[in-house]
């Protein structure tokens, strides 16, 4: 009853695959009366509907079965899934009788409930009148923010029953026995205590490890400050997540003015690393865990394992004289590799396509520390802080080897060109005006989404504005508009298709010193310097 349009639906909603019988004059008259009645009803609903926006789309399933609209319903929810370590928050929901797929939905929401900094997704389920789950989406469908659409086509999967339920009961029983066996042996295991800080909370933990270094339980207490507290347990079997269990009490969960406590219990069981069964209780109401909670538990588990692996490596009785390279991934998605040399007491930090940075060991109360006149790397366990002239970045050791991440550690010997020489050379290439464009380029590089960003072209525009087109390591291209002095707000917009090519785009590509020049034989590279300081790479495209 919210904003439904009778005429002019998109073509994808017009074909339902249902063959219609020719209508007689009587049935045509009856249908006309029904349509007129529906129009009146819908018009009345539209008049009562508060102003707002809508998420639209369709829901389909692949099975060739018919569901009764009398006792089977489509349930669609708009969820805030910003936090991997917290339950999703329902923003809006609708429930309507099922129809032949694809089933069209229009889900209104209040724009005041949407924070552009958050992430949102749509969940779709088909349930019986008693609430039994028949179908559910098993992948995420992001919407609204972070360049996500407001219209989605959702595929829901049938939930296995009968034999599947028996198998789940058997798996759950086996997992419960494994959990009991682990708990019974904890007193004889090695315990590694630790603490770390995240963006808005402090975590203290105990990791229980077998004699051969296998973590079997990580028990965390998370102090969320004004937002409450949470106790999380990760159980492992043969190095794979076996159970994720969380007991949380959250205050101000929905925002600064929401003082309603939220009691949250979540148990997720996994069989060979894959989700098998689970339960969720929020303020006494039981429901099924959603895809966001399952994937969030798996992500948190990988981080916990990585942290324990790093602690075990650091607590080893005979450290290797040379360890690494180890891959570090930071909050801003930048990556670098570090080799720790115990003989020389130095750490060699290497970015892709950049000169290695040598740091001397510094005295620390705990953990490790290395630095020089410009950079510092301090850390404890898997967590580290990378300090640069432009600020501090929080990083963590990745379980992925540095070689597998594709870091080209040694840039090699390339010709050197200065910014002043670019202006003298001319040639009609955009880099001729690099000196004038540099403040805007710097501002846009700081604003661009993604990792390993390069500039494809920059050009002056009217009213003292500069346009900058960039490309990131995933191939995403963005246009940025900023004042020529680099001050003020930089506006960015995703370039939708690769057919939108600017004249002279990617003839010469600029990559900042902290980034990665493009690989392959199609590029020849020069080191770009300004007043003797290395600022990045110019890569000319040859093919």
Secondary structure, DSSP 8 states (H G I E B T S, - for coil): --S--SS---GGGT--S-------HHHHHHHHHHHHHHHHHHHHHHHHS-S-EEEEEEEE--S-----TTTEEEEEEEEE---TTS--EEEEEEEEE--SSSEEEEEEE-GGG--TTS-EEEEEEEEETT--EEEE--S--EESSTT--SEEEEE-EE---THHHHHHHHHHHHHHHHHHHHHHHGGGSEEEEEEEE-SS-EEEEEEEE-TTS-EEEEEEEEE-GGGEEEEEEEEEETTEEEEEEEEEEESSTT-TT----EEEEEEEEEETTEEEEEEEEETTEEE---HHHHHHHHHHHHHHHHHHHHHHHHT-SS--SEEEEEEEEETTS-EEEEEEETTTTEEEEE-TTS--EEEEE---SSSEEEE-SS-EEEEETTEEEEEETTEEEEEEE-SS-TTTTT--------EEEEHHHHHHH-TT-GGGGHHHHHHHHHHHHHH--SSS-EEEEEEE-GGGEEEEEEE-TTS-EEEEEEETTS-S--EEEE---TT---TTTTSEEEEETTS----STTEEEEEEEETTEEEEEEEEE--
